Amino acid sequence: MNWALAAPTESLREIARLRQVAGVSVCSAGSAVWLQGEGLDEPLSRALRVIPGGRQFSVLPDGQLIATGMLVPSGRLPGGPWQPLADWLTLQLPPQHQGEA
């Protein structure tokens, strides 16, 4: 089954740890960052659970969301645009301090 996760933008550091996971796409919607993908193995499930403020969902074929532990859909997946997480993230090196080579 497909999955989704909504997290506050303050959780970007933890979300960035998933950039190497194949098949994860991202959409920014308001003050939330949404992730989605197909299939959910145990390592990925653990990684999603530790994202601060993250709310995890199962996604029905028509885009309806079912919150983890619930039975009834409550909302829909944002329409997008969606893109691969690795493309969406831009990695930045910390600024060099004067005197460093």
N, CA, C and O atoms as a GROMACS GRO file, in nm:
protein
  404
    1MET      N    1   0.084  -0.118   0.000
    1MET     CA    2   0.000   0.000   0.000
    1MET      C    3   0.088   0.124   0.000
    1MET      O    4   0.198   0.123   0.056
    2ASN      N    5   0.042   0.229  -0.062
    2ASN     CA    6   0.115   0.355  -0.063
    2ASN      C    7   0.106   0.423   0.072
    2ASN      O    8   0.011   0.401   0.148
    3TRP      N    9   0.204   0.505   0.103
    3TRP     CA   10   0.210   0.575   0.230
    3TRP      C   11   0.235   0.723   0.204
    3TRP      O   12   0.280   0.763   0.097
    4ALA      N   13   0.205   0.803   0.306
    4ALA     CA   14   0.235   0.946   0.303
    4ALA      C   15   0.269   0.991   0.444
    4ALA      O   16   0.231   0.927   0.542
    5LEU      N   17   0.340   1.101   0.453
    5LEU     CA   18   0.374   1.159   0.582
    5LEU      C   19   0.369   1.310   0.567
    5LEU      O   20   0.424   1.365   0.471
    6ALA      N   21   0.304   1.376   0.661
    6ALA     CA   22   0.303   1.522   0.668
    6ALA      C   23   0.386   1.563   0.789
    6ALA      O   24   0.368   1.508   0.898
    7ALA      N   25   0.476   1.658   0.770
    7ALA     CA   26   0.560   1.705   0.879
    7ALA      C   27   0.578   1.856   0.867
    7ALA      O   28   0.572   1.912   0.758
    8PRO      N   29   0.601   1.922   0.980
    8PRO     CA   30   0.626   2.067   0.974
    8PRO      C   31   0.761   2.095   0.907
    8PRO      O   32   0.851   2.011   0.910
    9THR      N   33   0.773   2.212   0.847
    9THR     CA   34   0.898   2.247   0.779
    9THR      C   35   1.017   2.247   0.875
    9THR      O   36   1.131   2.234   0.830
   10GLU      N   37   0.993   2.261   1.004
   10GLU     CA   38   1.102   2.257   1.102
   10GLU      C   39   1.168   2.119   1.108
   10GLU      O   40   1.274   2.105   1.169
   11SER      N   41   1.108   2.020   1.046
   11SER     CA   42   1.161   1.883   1.049
   11SER      C   43   1.248   1.851   0.928
   11SER      O   44   1.280   1.735   0.903
   12LEU      N   45   1.287   1.954   0.851
   12LEU     CA   46   1.363   1.930   0.727
   12LEU      C   47   1.495   1.856   0.751
   12LEU      O   48   1.536   1.776   0.667
   13ARG      N   49   1.560   1.881   0.862
   13ARG     CA   50   1.688   1.812   0.889
   13ARG      C   51   1.666   1.661   0.894
   13ARG      O   52   1.745   1.584   0.837
   14GLU      N   53   1.562   1.618   0.962
   14GLU     CA   54   1.533   1.474   0.971
   14GLU      C   55   1.482   1.420   0.838
   14GLU      O   56   1.515   1.307   0.800
   15ILE      N   57   1.402   1.498   0.767
   15ILE     CA   58   1.352   1.456   0.635
   15ILE      C   59   1.469   1.436   0.539
   15ILE      O   60   1.467   1.344   0.458
   16ALA      N   61   1.569   1.522   0.547
   16ALA     CA   62   1.685   1.513   0.457
   16ALA      C   63   1.757   1.380   0.470
   16ALA      O   64   1.824   1.337   0.376
   17ARG      N   65   1.746   1.315   0.584
   17ARG     CA   66   1.811   1.185   0.602
   17ARG      C   67   1.753   1.077   0.510
   17ARG      O   68   1.814   0.972   0.491
   18LEU      N   69   1.636   1.104   0.454
   18LEU     CA   70   1.571   1.008   0.364
   18LEU      C   71   1.606   1.030   0.217
   18LEU      O   72   1.552   0.961   0.131
   19ARG      N   73   1.695   1.125   0.187
   19ARG     CA   74   1.721   1.161   0.047
   19ARG      C   75   1.775   1.046  -0.036
   19ARG      O   76   1.761   1.047  -0.158
   20GLN      N   77   1.836   0.948   0.026
   20GLN     CA   78   1.893   0.834  -0.046
   20GLN      C   79   1.792   0.720  -0.064
   20GLN      O   80   1.822   0.621  -0.131
   21VAL      N   81   1.672   0.733  -0.006
   21VAL     CA   82   1.572   0.627  -0.015
   21VAL      C   83   1.502   0.638  -0.150
   21VAL      O   84   1.442   0.741  -0.181
   22ALA      N   85   1.511   0.534  -0.229
   22ALA     CA   86   1.451   0.534  -0.363
   22ALA      C   87   1.299   0.542  -0.354
   22ALA      O   88   1.237   0.480  -0.266
   23GLY      N   89   1.240   0.618  -0.445
   23GLY     CA   90   1.095   0.621  -0.457
   23GLY      C   91   1.023   0.718  -0.365
   23GLY      O   92   0.900   0.722  -0.366
   24VAL      N   93   1.096   0.797  -0.286
   24VAL     CA   94   1.032   0.894  -0.197
   24VAL      C   95   1.018   1.026  -0.273
   24VAL      O   96   1.117   1.080  -0.324
   25SER      N   97   0.896   1.077  -0.279
   25SER     CA   98   0.875   1.207  -0.342
   25SER      C   99   0.821   1.305  -0.239
   25SER      O  100   0.771   1.265  -0.134
   26VAL      N  101   0.832   1.433  -0.271
   26VAL     CA  102   0.802   1.539  -0.175
   26VAL      C  103   0.719   1.649  -0.240
   26VAL      O  104   0.728   1.674  -0.360
   27CYS      N  105   0.638   1.713  -0.157
   27CYS     CA  106   0.556   1.826  -0.198
   27CYS      C  107   0.548   1.921  -0.079
   27CYS      O  108   0.523   1.878   0.034
   28SER      N  109   0.568   2.048  -0.104
   28SER     CA  110   0.554   2.149   0.000
   28SER      C  111   0.415   2.209  -0.012
   28SER      O  112   0.378   2.259  -0.118
   29ALA      N  113   0.338   2.204   0.096
   29ALA     CA  114   0.201   2.255   0.096
   29ALA      C  115   0.179   2.336   0.222
   29ALA      O  116   0.159   2.281   0.330
   30GLY      N  117   0.182   2.468   0.207
   30GLY     CA  118   0.164   2.555   0.324
   30GLY      C  119   0.279   2.540   0.420
   30GLY      O  120   0.395   2.551   0.381
   31SER      N  121   0.248   2.515   0.546
   31SER     CA  122   0.352   2.501   0.647
   31SER      C  123   0.395   2.356   0.666
   31SER      O  124   0.468   2.324   0.760
   32ALA      N  125   0.349   2.267   0.578
   32ALA     CA  126   0.383   2.125   0.589
   32ALA      C  127   0.465   2.078   0.470
   32ALA      O  128   0.453   2.130   0.358
   33VAL      N  129   0.547   1.980   0.496
   33VAL     CA  130   0.620   1.909   0.392
   33VAL      C  131   0.560   1.770   0.387
   33VAL      O  132   0.551   1.701   0.489
   34TRP      N  133   0.518   1.728   0.268
   34TRP     CA  134   0.457   1.598   0.250
   34TRP      C  135   0.556   1.506   0.179
   34TRP      O  136   0.622   1.546   0.084
   35LEU      N  137   0.564   1.384   0.226
   35LEU     CA  138   0.641   1.278   0.162
   35LEU      C  139   0.544   1.169   0.122
   35LEU      O  140   0.442   1.148   0.188
   36GLN      N  141   0.575   1.100   0.014
   36GLN     CA  142   0.495   0.984  -0.024
   36GLN      C  143   0.583   0.881  -0.094
   36GLN      O  144   0.691   0.912  -0.144
   37GLY      N  145   0.534   0.758  -0.095
   37GLY     CA  146   0.605   0.651  -0.161
   37GLY      C  147   0.520   0.528  -0.170
   37GLY      O  148   0.407   0.523  -0.120
   38GLU      N  149   0.576   0.427  -0.234
   38GLU     CA  150   0.508   0.298  -0.248
   38GLU      C  151   0.581   0.197  -0.162
   38GLU      O  152   0.704   0.193  -0.159
   39GLY      N  153   0.505   0.116  -0.093
   39GLY     CA  154   0.565   0.012  -0.009
   39GLY      C  155   0.634   0.072   0.112
   39GLY      O  156   0.696   0.178   0.104
   40LEU      N  157   0.621   0.004   0.223
   40LEU     CA  158   0.676   0.056   0.348
   40LEU      C  159   0.738  -0.060   0.425
   40LEU      O  160   0.668  -0.136   0.491
   41ASP      N  161   0.872  -0.072   0.415
   41ASP     CA  162   0.940  -0.176   0.491
   41ASP      C  163   0.969  -0.125   0.632
   41ASP      O  164   0.948  -0.007   0.661
   42GLU      N  165   1.016  -0.212   0.718
   42GLU     CA  166   1.038  -0.175   0.858
   42GLU      C  167   1.143  -0.066   0.876
   42GLU      O  168   1.120   0.026   0.955
   43PRO      N  169   1.258  -0.070   0.807
   43PRO     CA  170   1.355   0.039   0.825
   43PRO      C  171   1.298   0.176   0.786
   43PRO      O  172   1.322   0.275   0.856
   44LEU      N  173   1.224   0.182   0.677
   44LEU     CA  174   1.165   0.310   0.636
   44LEU      C  175   1.057   0.353   0.735
   44LEU      O  176   1.047   0.471   0.768
   45SER      N  177   0.978   0.259   0.782
   45SER     CA  178   0.874   0.291   0.879
   45SER      C  179   0.936   0.351   1.006
   45SER      O  180   0.884   0.448   1.061
   46ARG      N  181   1.047   0.293   1.052
   46ARG     CA  182   1.117   0.347   1.170
   46ARG      C  183   1.169   0.488   1.143
   46ARG      O  184   1.157   0.576   1.228
   47ALA      N  185   1.226   0.509   1.025
   47ALA     CA  186   1.280   0.641   0.989
   47ALA      C  187   1.169   0.746   0.985
   47ALA      O  188   1.191   0.860   1.025
   48LEU      N  189   1.051   0.709   0.937
   48LEU     CA  190   0.940   0.804   0.932
   48LEU      C  191   0.887   0.836   1.071
   48LEU      O  192   0.849   0.950   1.098
   49ARG      N  193   0.886   0.737   1.159
   49ARG     CA  194   0.832   0.757   1.294
   49ARG      C  195   0.914   0.856   1.377
   49ARG      O  196   0.860   0.918   1.468
   50VAL      N  197   1.042   0.873   1.346
   50VAL     CA  198   1.125   0.962   1.426
   50VAL      C  199   1.127   1.106   1.373
   50VAL      O  200   1.194   1.191   1.431
   51ILE      N  201   1.056   1.133   1.267
   51ILE     CA  202   1.050   1.270   1.216
   51ILE      C  203   0.959   1.351   1.309
   51ILE      O  204   0.841   1.320   1.322
   52PRO      N  205   1.014   1.455   1.373
   52PRO     CA  206   0.935   1.532   1.470
   52PRO      C  207   0.809   1.594   1.407
   52PRO      O  208   0.815   1.656   1.302
   53GLY      N  209   0.697   1.574   1.474
   53GLY     CA  210   0.571   1.630   1.427
   53GLY      C  211   0.511   1.558   1.308
   53GLY      O  212   0.409   1.602   1.255
   54GLY      N  213   0.572   1.448   1.265
   54GLY     CA  214   0.524   1.375   1.148
   54GLY      C  215   0.394   1.301   1.174
   54GLY      O  216   0.377   1.240   1.280
   55ARG      N  217   0.304   1.306   1.078
   55ARG     CA  218   0.178   1.230   1.084
   55ARG      C  219   0.177   1.137   0.964
   55ARG      O  220   0.183   1.182   0.849
   56GLN      N  221   0.170   1.008   0.990
   56GLN     CA  222   0.180   0.908   0.886
   56GLN      C  223   0.041   0.860   0.842
   56GLN      O  224  -0.051   0.849   0.924
   57PHE      N  225   0.028   0.832   0.712
   57PHE     CA  226  -0.099   0.791   0.653
   57PHE      C  227  -0.078   0.676   0.555
   57PHE      O  228   0.030   0.659   0.499
   58SER      N  229  -0.183   0.597   0.537
   58SER     CA  230  -0.194   0.508   0.422
   58SER      C  231  -0.270   0.587   0.317
   58SER      O  232  -0.358   0.666   0.350
   59VAL      N  233  -0.235   0.565   0.190
   59VAL     CA  234  -0.298   0.639   0.082
   59VAL      C  235  -0.380   0.542  -0.004
   59VAL      O  236  -0.327   0.445  -0.057
   60LEU      N  237  -0.509   0.570  -0.015
   60LEU     CA  238  -0.597   0.489  -0.099
   60LEU      C  239  -0.572   0.524  -0.246
   60LEU      O  240  -0.518   0.630  -0.275
   61PRO      N  241  -0.611   0.436  -0.340
   61PRO     CA  242  -0.588   0.462  -0.482
   61PRO      C  243  -0.643   0.596  -0.533
   61PRO      O  244  -0.590   0.653  -0.628
   62ASP      N  245  -0.749   0.647  -0.470
   62ASP     CA  246  -0.806   0.774  -0.514
   62ASP      C  247  -0.746   0.895  -0.442
   62ASP      O  248  -0.795   1.007  -0.457
   63GLY      N  249  -0.639   0.874  -0.362
   63GLY     CA  250  -0.571   0.983  -0.295
   63GLY      C  251  -0.622   1.015  -0.156
   63GLY      O  252  -0.568   1.104  -0.091
   64GLN      N  253  -0.724   0.944  -0.108
   64GLN     CA  254  -0.771   0.966   0.028
   64GLN      C  255  -0.667   0.915   0.128
   64GLN      O  256  -0.597   0.817   0.103
   65LEU      N  257  -0.660   0.983   0.242
   65LEU     CA  258  -0.563   0.950   0.346
   65LEU      C  259  -0.631   0.884   0.465
   65LEU      O  260  -0.737   0.927   0.510
   66ILE      N  261  -0.569   0.779   0.515
   66ILE     CA  262  -0.613   0.714   0.638
   66ILE      C  263  -0.498   0.725   0.737
   66ILE      O  264  -0.392   0.666   0.717
   67ALA      N  265  -0.519   0.801   0.845
   67ALA     CA  266  -0.414   0.818   0.945
   67ALA      C  267  -0.380   0.684   1.008
   67ALA      O  268  -0.467   0.599   1.026
   68THR      N  269  -0.254   0.666   1.042
   68THR     CA  270  -0.209   0.542   1.105
   68THR      C  271  -0.292   0.516   1.231
   68THR      O  272  -0.310   0.604   1.315
   69GLY      N  273  -0.344   0.395   1.242
   69GLY     CA  274  -0.425   0.356   1.356
   69GLY      C  275  -0.573   0.385   1.340
   69GLY      O  276  -0.653   0.348   1.426
   70MET      N  277  -0.611   0.449   1.232
   70MET     CA  278  -0.751   0.483   1.208
   70MET      C  279  -0.807   0.394   1.097
   70MET      O  280  -0.732   0.326   1.028
   71LEU      N  281  -0.940   0.395   1.081
   71LEU     CA  282  -1.005   0.313   0.979
   71LEU      C  283  -1.074   0.395   0.871
   71LEU      O  284  -1.100   0.346   0.761
   72VAL      N  285  -1.105   0.519   0.903
   72VAL     CA  286  -1.183   0.603   0.812
   72VAL      C  287  -1.093   0.709   0.749
   72VAL      O  288  -1.014   0.772   0.819
   73PRO      N  289  -1.104   0.730   0.618
   73PRO     CA  290  -1.023   0.834   0.553
   73PRO      C  291  -1.052   0.972   0.612
   73PRO      O  292  -1.165   1.002   0.651
   74SER      N  293  -0.948   1.055   0.617
   74SER     CA  294  -0.963   1.190   0.671
   74SER      C  295  -0.874   1.285   0.592
   74SER      O  296  -0.767   1.325   0.638
   75GLY      N  297  -0.919   1.321   0.474
   75GLY     CA  298  -0.843   1.414   0.392
   75GLY      C  299  -0.789   1.348   0.267
   75GLY      O  300  -0.811   1.230   0.242
   76ARG      N  301  -0.717   1.428   0.190
   76ARG     CA  302  -0.659   1.382   0.064
   76ARG      C  303  -0.514   1.424   0.054
   76ARG      O  304  -0.471   1.522   0.115
   77LEU      N  305  -0.441   1.349  -0.023
   77LEU     CA  306  -0.303   1.382  -0.052
   77LEU      C  307  -0.300   1.512  -0.133
   77LEU      O  308  -0.380   1.528  -0.225
   78PRO      N  309  -0.208   1.605  -0.102
   78PRO     CA  310  -0.200   1.727  -0.181
   78PRO      C  311  -0.177   1.697  -0.329
   78PRO      O  312  -0.114   1.597  -0.364
   79GLY      N  313  -0.228   1.784  -0.414
   79GLY     CA  314  -0.217   1.763  -0.558
   79GLY      C  315  -0.078   1.782  -0.615
   79GLY      O  316  -0.049   1.732  -0.723
   80GLY      N  317   0.007   1.852  -0.546
   80GLY     CA  318   0.143   1.867  -0.597
   80GLY      C  319   0.174   2.011  -0.634
   80GLY      O  320   0.097   2.101  -0.600
   81PRO      N  321   0.281   2.033  -0.700
   81PRO     CA  322   0.365   1.936  -0.772
   81PRO      C  323   0.452   1.853  -0.677
   81PRO      O  324   0.499   1.901  -0.573
   82TRP      N  325   0.471   1.728  -0.716
   82TRP     CA  326   0.555   1.634  -0.643
   82TRP      C  327   0.684   1.616  -0.722
   82TRP      O  328   0.685   1.620  -0.844
   83GLN      N  329   0.793   1.595  -0.649
   83GLN     CA  330   0.920   1.565  -0.715
   83GLN      C  331   1.003   1.474  -0.626
   83GLN      O  332   0.978   1.466  -0.505
   84PRO      N  333   1.102   1.406  -0.682
   84PRO     CA  334   1.186   1.319  -0.600
   84PRO      C  335   1.252   1.399  -0.488
   84PRO      O  336   1.297   1.512  -0.509
   85LEU      N  337   1.257   1.340  -0.370
   85LEU     CA  338   1.313   1.407  -0.254
   85LEU      C  339   1.457   1.450  -0.279
   85LEU      O  340   1.495   1.561  -0.242
   86ALA      N  341   1.537   1.365  -0.342
   86ALA     CA  342   1.678   1.398  -0.366
   86ALA      C  343   1.692   1.520  -0.456
   86ALA      O  344   1.787   1.596  -0.440
   87ASP      N  345   1.600   1.541  -0.549
   87ASP     CA  346   1.604   1.659  -0.636
   87ASP      C  347   1.556   1.784  -0.563
   87ASP      O  348   1.605   1.894  -0.589
   88TRP      N  349   1.462   1.767  -0.474
   88TRP     CA  350   1.401   1.879  -0.402
   88TRP      C  351   1.496   1.941  -0.300
   88TRP      O  352   1.498   2.062  -0.281
   89LEU      N  353   1.573   1.855  -0.237
   89LEU     CA  354   1.667   1.902  -0.134
   89LEU      C  355   1.791   1.962  -0.200
   89LEU      O  356   1.842   1.908  -0.298
   90THR      N  357   1.837   2.070  -0.146
   90THR     CA  358   1.965   2.125  -0.189
   90THR      C  359   2.057   2.122  -0.069
   90THR      O  360   2.028   2.182   0.035
   91LEU      N  361   2.165   2.054  -0.084
   91LEU     CA  362   2.261   2.045   0.025
   91LEU      C  363   2.353   2.164   0.020
   91LEU      O  364   2.399   2.204  -0.087
   92GLN      N  365   2.381   2.222   0.135
   92GLN     CA  366   2.470   2.337   0.144
   92GLN      C  367   2.580   2.307   0.243
   92GLN      O  368   2.557   2.251   0.350
   93LEU      N  369   2.701   2.345   0.204
   93LEU     CA  370   2.813   2.332   0.296
   93LEU      C  371   2.808   2.448   0.394
   93LEU      O  372   2.766   2.558   0.357
   94PRO      N  373   2.850   2.426   0.518
   94PRO     CA  374   2.853   2.538   0.612
   94PRO      C  375   2.954   2.642   0.563
   94PRO      O  376   3.053   2.607   0.500
   95PRO      N  377   2.930   2.769   0.592
   95PRO     CA  378   3.025   2.872   0.547
   95PRO      C  379   3.160   2.854   0.614
   95PRO      O  380   3.169   2.814   0.730
   96GLN      N  381   3.265   2.884   0.538
   96GLN     CA  382   3.398   2.877   0.595
   96GLN      C  383   3.423   2.999   0.681
   96GLN      O  384   3.381   3.110   0.647
   97HIS      N  385   3.490   2.978   0.792
   97HIS     CA  386   3.527   3.089   0.878
   97HIS      C  387   3.658   3.149   0.824
   97HIS      O  388   3.740   3.078   0.768
   98GLN      N  389   3.676   3.277   0.842
   98GLN     CA  390   3.799   3.340   0.796
   98GLN      C  391   3.917   3.276   0.866
   98GLN      O  392   3.913   3.244   0.985
   99GLY      N  393   4.021   3.257   0.789
   99GLY     CA  394   4.141   3.196   0.844
   99GLY      C  395   4.147   3.046   0.820
   99GLY      O  396   4.250   2.983   0.842
  100GLU      N  397   4.034   2.986   0.773
  100GLU     CA  398   4.034   2.842   0.741
  100GLU      C  399   4.073   2.825   0.597
  100GLU      O  400   4.040   2.909   0.513
  101ALA      N  401   4.141   2.720   0.568
  101ALA     CA  402   4.182   2.692   0.430
  101ALA      C  403   4.087   2.599   0.363
  101ALA      O  404   4.105   2.565   0.246
   0.00000   0.00000   0.00000
